[in-house]
Amino acid sequence: MRNSPRRISRYGPVLPLVLLLVGCAPSQGFTGSGAYTPPSGSPSNSPSAAAFLAAGACAAHDRVGTGGSFHQVSCDDPSAVARVTVRRATGSAASPDCPDTTDFVLSISGTSAAQASARPDAQGYACLRDLRPPHPGDPGMGGGPNTIVGDCVYTEDSDEAEETACDGSGKHPPQYKVIAVVTGRADCPRATSLYVGVQHHKVGCARKL
């Protein structure tokens, strides 16, 4: 039997706003209206807190909580739904440094400033990959915290775009597809018709569908 589980909230489903630079206009920054603050969970102050959602650990939906809450379980547990691929003790889940095909991110925080100071490992975030398909973080699936090659986006107005499923199964049909992620706009292929600001200050080169 498990001790009282440490609960965590899912950051998602993640359909991140991405910034776009249209045509040959000068580089500009835009703030998306759909930006949000990720929810946080509170690991207990027990000696095992250091191991909470470490890389390789698995998570299950919280049967007691509501919404997107999760707790840690053995990966052999039938209730396990996702595995941690990367665990960060610092940084923000709102702009995570996760592997490309991460399915979702969990934000973790201590219950108090004192706990966070004493236990830096009881805060941060975890990058997770679902144990079973479908994987929203895969190219073209319309989810995950990263915008990667093969993903599709649609534009709501002249200033911003959002990721959507390439097969049209999402709420919005795809309008552009990311064909490259480069360090600067000059490195984009000639077929590029939209420049998308992606993670790590890189540029996504998208062609019109």
TIVOKE-337359 format. One record per residue: x, y, z of N, C-alpha, C, CB in turn; residue in one letter. Coordinates in steps of 0.1 Angstrom, whole numbers, padded with zeros to 4 digits, always signed. Glycine has a CB too. Example, Ala and Ser with C-alpha at 12.3 -4.5 7.8 and 13.67 -1.06 7.14 Angstrom:
BEGIN
+0132-0057+0078+0123-0045+0078+0132-0033+0078+0113-0045+0090A/+0128-0022+0071+0137-0011+0071+0129+0000+0079+0141-0006+0057S/
//
This chain:
BEGIN
+0008-0012+0000+0000+0000+0000+0009+0012+0000-0010+0000+0012M/+0005+0022-0008+0013+0035-0009+0010+0043+0003+0010+0042-0022R/+0020+0051+0008+0017+0062+0017+0009+0073+0010+0031+0068+0023N/+0005+0083+0017-0002+0094+0011+0005+0099-0002-0005+0106+0021S/-0002+0098-0013+0005+0101-0026+0007+0116-0027-0003+0097-0037P/+0019+0120-0033+0022+0133-0037+0014+0136-0050+0037+0136-0038R/+0007+0147-0050-0002+0150-0061+0004+0161-0070-0016+0153-0057R/+0001+0160-0082+0006+0170-0092-0004+0173-0102+0019+0164-0098I/-0003+0184-0108-0013+0188-0118-0007+0188-0132-0019+0202-0115S/-0015+0184-0142-0010+0183-0155-0010+0197-0162-0018+0173-0163R/+0001+0200-0169+0002+0212-0176-0003+0209-0190+0017+0217-0177Y/-0016+0211-0192-0022+0208-0205-0036+0205-0204-0014+0197-0211G/-0043+0199-0215-0035+0196-0227-0029+0208-0233-0045+0189-0237P/-0016+0205-0238-0008+0216-0243-0010+0219-0257+0006+0214-0240V/-0016+0230-0261-0017+0235-0274-0010+0249-0274-0032+0236-0280L/+0003+0250-0274+0010+0262-0271+0008+0273-0281+0024+0260-0269P/+0006+0285-0276+0007+0296-0285+0021+0298-0290+0002+0309-0279L/+0022+0300-0303+0036+0303-0309+0035+0317-0315+0040+0292-0319V/+0047+0323-0315+0048+0336-0321+0051+0336-0336+0059+0344-0313L/+0045+0344-0343+0048+0344-0357+0053+0357-0363+0036+0339-0365L/+0062+0356-0373+0067+0367-0380+0063+0365-0395+0083+0368-0379L/+0054+0374-0399+0048+0371-0412+0056+0378-0424+0034+0377-0412V/+0057+0370-0435+0064+0375-0447+0078+0380-0444+0055+0386-0453G/+0081+0392-0450+0094+0398-0449+0094+0410-0440+0099+0402-0463C/+0084+0411-0431+0083+0422-0422+0095+0421-0412+0070+0422-0414A/+0099+0433-0406+0110+0432-0396+0106+0423-0385+0113+0446-0391P/+0116+0418-0378+0113+0409-0366+0106+0417-0356+0126+0403-0361S/+0095+0411-0351+0087+0417-0340+0084+0406-0330+0075+0424-0346Q/+0080+0410-0318+0075+0401-0308+0061+0403-0306+0083+0402-0295G/+0053+0392-0303+0039+0394-0301+0035+0386-0289+0030+0389-0313F/+0026+0390-0281+0021+0383-0269+0008+0376-0272+0020+0392-0257T/+0008+0363-0270-0005+0356-0273-0015+0358-0263-0002+0341-0275G/-0028+0359-0267-0038+0362-0257-0042+0349-0249-0051+0367-0264S/-0037+0337-0254-0041+0325-0247-0030+0320-0238-0043+0314-0257G/-0020+0328-0234-0010+0324-0225-0016+0321-0211+0001+0336-0223A/-0010+0311-0204-0016+0307-0191-0004+0304-0182-0025+0296-0193Y/-0008+0303-0169+0002+0299-0159-0001+0284-0155+0000+0308-0146T/+0010+0276-0156+0007+0262-0153+0004+0259-0138+0020+0254-0157P/-0005+0250-0136-0008+0247-0122+0003+0240-0115-0021+0238-0121P/+0003+0239-0102+0014+0233-0095+0009+0223-0085+0022+0244-0087S/+0018+0214-0081+0015+0204-0071+0024+0206-0060+0016+0190-0077G/+0022+0198-0049+0030+0200-0037+0035+0187-0032+0021+0207-0026S/+0047+0183-0035+0053+0171-0029+0054+0172-0014+0067+0169-0035P/+0053+0160-0008+0053+0160+0007+0068+0163+0012+0048+0147+0013S/+0069+0167+0024+0082+0170+0030+0088+0157+0036+0081+0181+0040N/+0086+0146+0030+0091+0133+0035+0105+0130+0030+0082+0121+0032S/+0113+0121+0036+0126+0118+0031+0126+0114+0016+0133+0108+0039P/+0115+0108+0011+0115+0103-0002+0111+0114-0013+0105+0092-0004S/+0109+0127-0008+0105+0137-0017+0116+0139-0028+0103+0150-0009A/+0129+0136-0025+0139+0139-0035+0137+0130-0047+0153+0136-0029A/+0130+0119-0046+0128+0109-0057+0115+0112-0064+0128+0095-0052A/+0107+0122-0060+0094+0124-0066+0095+0127-0081+0087+0135-0059F/+0089+0119-0089+0089+0120-0103+0103+0123-0109+0080+0132-0107L/+0112+0114-0105+0126+0115-0111+0125+0109-0125+0136+0107-0102A/+0135+0111-0133+0136+0105-0146+0134+0090-0145+0149+0109-0153A/+0125+0085-0153+0122+0070-0153+0110+0066-0145+0134+0063-0148G/+0106+0075-0136+0094+0073-0128+0081+0074-0136+0093+0082-0116A/+0070+0068-0131+0058+0068-0138+0047+0075-0130+0053+0054-0142C/+0037+0081-0137+0026+0088-0131+0013+0082-0135+0027+0103-0134A/+0003+0084-0126-0011+0079-0128-0020+0090-0125-0014+0066-0120A/-0032+0090-0131-0042+0099-0127-0046+0098-0113-0055+0098-0136H/-0048+0109-0106-0051+0109-0092-0066+0105-0090-0049+0123-0085D/-0068+0094-0084-0082+0089-0083-0090+0097-0072-0082+0074-0078R/-0082+0104-0063-0089+0112-0053-0091+0126-0057-0080+0112-0040V/-0082+0132-0064-0083+0146-0069-0092+0147-0081-0069+0151-0072G/-0092+0159-0086-0100+0162-0097-0092+0168-0108-0112+0172-0094T/-0098+0169-0120-0091+0175-0132-0078+0168-0136-0087+0190-0128G/-0067+0175-0137-0055+0169-0143-0045+0165-0132-0049+0178-0152G/-0049+0161-0120-0040+0158-0109-0034+0144-0112-0047+0158-0096S/-0021+0142-0108-0014+0129-0110-0007+0126-0097-0004+0130-0122F/-0003+0113-0095+0006+0109-0084+0015+0099-0090-0002+0103-0072H/+0026+0097-0083+0037+0087-0088+0033+0073-0084+0050+0091-0082Q/+0035+0064-0093+0033+0050-0091+0044+0042-0098+0019+0045-0097V/+0045+0029-0094+0054+0020-0101+0050+0019-0116+0055+0006-0094S/+0060+0018-0124+0057+0017-0139+0051+0004-0142+0070+0018-0147C/+0051-0006-0132+0044-0019-0134+0029-0018-0130+0050-0030-0126D/+0025-0007-0124+0012-0005-0119+0002-0003-0131+0011+0008-0109D/-0009-0011-0131-0018-0009-0143-0023+0005-0145-0029-0019-0141P/-0023+0013-0134-0028+0027-0135-0018+0036-0141-0033+0031-0122S/-0006+0032-0143+0004+0041-0148+0001+0045-0162+0018+0035-0148A/+0002+0058-0165-0002+0063-0178+0010+0070-0186-0013+0073-0177V/+0020+0075-0178+0031+0082-0185+0044+0080-0177+0027+0097-0186A/+0055+0082-0184+0068+0080-0178+0076+0093-0179+0076+0069-0185R/+0083+0097-0169+0091+0109-0169+0104+0107-0177+0095+0113-0154V/+0106+0115-0187+0118+0114-0195+0129+0124-0190+0115+0117-0210T/+0125+0135-0185+0135+0145-0180+0129+0152-0168+0139+0156-0191V/+0136+0154-0157+0132+0161-0145+0141+0173-0143+0132+0151-0133R/+0135+0185-0142+0142+0197-0140+0139+0203-0126+0139+0208-0150R/+0149+0205-0118+0147+0211-0104+0145+0226-0105+0158+0207-0095A/+0149+0232-0116+0148+0247-0118+0141+0250-0131+0161+0254-0116T/+0137+0262-0133+0131+0266-0146+0116+0266-0144+0135+0257-0157G/+0109+0269-0155+0095+0271-0155+0088+0261-0165+0091+0285-0159S/+0077+0255-0160+0070+0246-0169+0063+0254-0180+0059+0238-0161A/+0062+0267-0179+0056+0275-0189+0065+0276-0201+0053+0289-0184A/+0078+0275-0199+0087+0274-0210+0097+0263-0208+0094+0288-0212S/+0093+0251-0208+0101+0240-0204+0112+0236-0214+0093+0228-0202P/+0123+0230-0209+0133+0224-0217+0131+0209-0217+0148+0228-0212D/+0123+0204-0227+0119+0190-0227+0123+0184-0241+0104+0189-0225C/+0125+0171-0242+0127+0164-0255+0116+0168-0264+0127+0149-0253P/+0119+0168-0277+0109+0172-0288+0096+0166-0287+0115+0169-0301D/+0095+0153-0285+0083+0146-0285+0076+0143-0272+0085+0132-0292T/+0079+0152-0262+0073+0152-0249+0058+0154-0251+0078+0163-0240T/+0050+0146-0244+0035+0147-0245+0029+0157-0236+0029+0133-0242D/+0034+0158-0224+0030+0169-0215+0040+0171-0204+0016+0165-0209F/+0037+0182-0196+0046+0187-0186+0039+0189-0173+0053+0200-0190V/+0045+0184-0162+0039+0186-0149+0047+0196-0141+0038+0173-0141L/+0040+0206-0136+0047+0216-0128+0047+0212-0113+0040+0230-0129S/+0058+0213-0106+0060+0208-0093+0065+0220-0084+0070+0196-0092I/+0059+0221-0072+0064+0232-0063+0062+0227-0049+0056+0245-0065S/+0071+0232-0040+0070+0229-0026+0058+0236-0020+0083+0234-0018G/+0054+0232-0007+0042+0237-0001+0045+0251+0005+0038+0228+0010T/+0058+0255+0007+0061+0268+0012+0075+0272+0007+0061+0267+0028S/+0078+0285+0010+0091+0290+0006+0102+0283+0013+0091+0305+0008A/+0099+0280+0026+0109+0273+0034+0112+0259+0028+0105+0272+0049A/+0102+0252+0024+0104+0238+0019+0111+0239+0006+0091+0231+0017Q/+0107+0249-0003+0114+0251-0016+0129+0254-0014+0107+0262-0024A/+0132+0262-0004+0146+0265-0001+0154+0253+0004+0147+0277+0009S/+0147+0245+0013+0154+0234+0019+0155+0222+0010+0147+0230+0032A/+0145+0221+0001+0145+0210-0008+0143+0214-0023+0133+0200-0004R/+0153+0219-0029+0152+0223-0043+0147+0212-0052+0165+0229-0048P/+0149+0199-0048+0144+0188-0057+0129+0186-0056+0151+0176-0053D/+0122+0194-0046+0108+0193-0045+0101+0204-0052+0104+0193-0030A/+0107+0208-0063+0101+0219-0071+0106+0217-0086+0104+0233-0066Q/+0102+0226-0094+0106+0225-0108+0095+0219-0117+0119+0216-0110G/+0099+0210-0126+0089+0204-0135+0094+0191-0141+0085+0213-0147Y/+0085+0183-0146+0089+0170-0152+0083+0169-0166+0083+0158-0143A/+0091+0164-0175+0086+0161-0189+0082+0147-0190+0098+0165-0199C/+0070+0144-0195+0065+0131-0196+0061+0126-0210+0053+0129-0186L/+0062+0113-0212+0058+0107-0224+0047+0097-0221+0070+0101-0232R/+0035+0097-0227+0025+0087-0224+0030+0073-0227+0013+0090-0233D/+0026+0064-0219+0030+0050-0221+0023+0043-0233+0027+0042-0208L/+0012+0049-0237+0004+0043-0248+0000+0054-0258-0008+0035-0243R/-0001+0051-0271-0005+0061-0280-0020+0063-0278-0003+0056-0295P/-0025+0075-0284-0018+0084-0293-0009+0093-0284-0028+0093-0301P/+0001+0098-0291+0011+0107-0284+0009+0122-0290+0025+0103-0287H/+0003+0131-0282+0001+0144-0287+0014+0152-0290-0007+0152-0276P/+0025+0147-0285+0038+0154-0287+0044+0150-0300+0047+0152-0276G/+0039+0139-0307+0045+0135-0319+0042+0145-0330+0040+0121-0323D/+0051+0145-0341+0049+0155-0352+0035+0154-0358+0059+0153-0363P/+0028+0166-0359+0016+0167-0365+0004+0163-0357+0016+0158-0377G/+0006+0159-0344-0006+0155-0336-0013+0166-0329-0001+0145-0325M/-0007+0178-0329-0014+0190-0324-0012+0193-0309-0028+0188-0326G/-0003+0186-0302-0001+0189-0288+0013+0189-0284-0009+0179-0280G/+0016+0187-0271+0029+0187-0266+0034+0201-0263+0039+0180-0275G/+0044+0203-0255+0049+0216-0252+0058+0222-0262+0057+0216-0239P/+0063+0214-0272+0072+0219-0282+0065+0220-0296+0084+0210-0283N/+0070+0230-0304+0066+0230-0318+0078+0225-0326+0062+0245-0322T/+0076+0214-0333+0087+0207-0340+0084+0205-0354+0089+0194-0333I/+0094+0200-0362+0092+0198-0376+0081+0187-0378+0105+0193-0382V/+0071+0190-0387+0060+0181-0389+0047+0186-0382+0063+0168-0384G/+0048+0196-0373+0036+0201-0367+0029+0211-0376+0040+0208-0354D/+0016+0213-0373+0008+0222-0381+0003+0233-0372-0004+0215-0388C/+0000+0245-0378-0005+0256-0370-0016+0263-0378+0006+0266-0367V/-0024+0270-0372-0034+0279-0378-0033+0293-0372-0049+0273-0376Y/-0037+0303-0380-0036+0316-0375-0049+0322-0371-0029+0325-0386T/-0050+0328-0360-0062+0334-0355-0064+0348-0360-0063+0334-0340E/-0052+0355-0361-0052+0369-0367-0038+0371-0372-0056+0380-0356D/-0034+0383-0374-0021+0386-0381-0010+0385-0371-0021+0400-0387S/-0012+0383-0358-0002+0383-0348+0002+0370-0342-0005+0393-0338D/-0007+0360-0343-0004+0348-0335-0010+0336-0342-0010+0349-0321E/-0005+0324-0337-0009+0312-0343-0010+0301-0332+0000+0307-0354A/-0017+0291-0334-0017+0280-0324-0015+0266-0332-0030+0280-0316E/-0010+0257-0324-0008+0244-0330-0021+0236-0331+0002+0235-0322E/-0022+0228-0342-0034+0220-0344-0030+0207-0351-0045+0228-0352T/-0039+0197-0350-0036+0185-0356-0036+0186-0371-0046+0174-0352A/-0025+0180-0377-0024+0181-0392-0035+0173-0400-0010+0175-0396C/-0041+0163-0393-0051+0155-0400-0065+0162-0400-0052+0141-0394D/-0066+0174-0394-0079+0181-0393-0088+0176-0382-0085+0179-0406G/-0083+0168-0373-0092+0163-0363-0093+0172-0351-0086+0150-0358S/-0085+0183-0351-0086+0193-0340-0098+0202-0342-0073+0201-0339G/-0099+0212-0333-0110+0222-0334-0108+0231-0346-0111+0230-0321K/-0096+0233-0350-0093+0242-0361-0085+0235-0372-0085+0254-0357H/-0088+0237-0385-0081+0231-0396-0067+0236-0397-0089+0232-0409P/-0057+0228-0401-0043+0233-0402-0042+0242-0415-0034+0221-0404P/-0034+0253-0413-0032+0262-0424-0017+0262-0429-0036+0276-0420Q/-0008+0259-0420+0006+0259-0423+0013+0246-0416+0013+0272-0418Y/+0024+0241-0422+0031+0230-0417+0046+0234-0415+0030+0218-0426K/+0051+0231-0403+0065+0234-0400+0074+0224-0407+0068+0234-0385V/+0083+0229-0416+0091+0221-0424+0106+0221-0419+0091+0225-0439I/+0109+0231-0411+0123+0231-0405+0123+0240-0393+0133+0237-0416A/+0132+0237-0384+0135+0246-0372+0149+0250-0372+0131+0238-0359V/+0152+0263-0373+0165+0268-0376+0169+0279-0366+0167+0273-0390V/+0181+0283-0366+0185+0294-0357+0181+0308-0361+0200+0293-0355T/+0179+0310-0374+0176+0323-0379+0167+0322-0392+0188+0331-0382G/+0160+0333-0395+0151+0332-0406+0158+0330-0420+0143+0345-0407R/+0170+0335-0420+0178+0334-0433+0181+0319-0436+0191+0341-0432A/+0180+0310-0426+0183+0296-0428+0170+0288-0433+0188+0290-0416D/+0159+0294-0433+0146+0287-0437+0146+0284-0452+0134+0296-0434C/+0140+0272-0456+0139+0268-0470+0131+0279-0478+0132+0255-0471P/+0133+0279-0491+0126+0288-0499+0111+0287-0499+0130+0287-0514R/+0106+0275-0496+0091+0272-0496+0084+0279-0484+0089+0258-0496A/+0092+0285-0474+0087+0290-0462+0077+0302-0465+0098+0295-0453T/+0066+0302-0460+0056+0313-0461+0052+0319-0448+0044+0309-0468S/+0057+0313-0437+0054+0318-0423+0066+0315-0414+0041+0312-0418L/+0070+0324-0406+0081+0323-0397+0075+0322-0383+0091+0334-0398Y/+0077+0311-0376+0071+0309-0363+0082+0308-0352+0063+0295-0363V/+0080+0317-0341+0089+0316-0330+0087+0304-0322+0087+0329-0321G/+0097+0295-0320+0095+0283-0312+0104+0283-0300+0098+0271-0321V/+0105+0272-0293+0113+0271-0281+0128+0274-0284+0111+0257-0275Q/+0135+0278-0273+0149+0280-0273+0153+0291-0283+0156+0267-0277H/+0143+0301-0285+0146+0313-0294+0150+0309-0308+0157+0321-0288H/+0145+0298-0313+0147+0294-0327+0135+0298-0335+0149+0278-0327K/+0136+0295-0348+0126+0299-0358+0120+0287-0365+0132+0309-0368V/+0107+0285-0365+0101+0275-0372+0097+0280-0386+0089+0269-0365G/+0101+0272-0396+0098+0276-0410+0086+0268-0414+0111+0274-0419C/+0075+0275-0418+0063+0268-0421+0059+0272-0435+0052+0272-0411A/+0054+0261-0442+0048+0264-0456+0033+0263-0455+0054+0253-0466R/+0027+0270-0464+0012+0271-0465+0007+0258-0471+0008+0283-0474K/-0004+0253-0465-0010+0240-0469-0020+0243-0480-0016+0232-0457L/
//
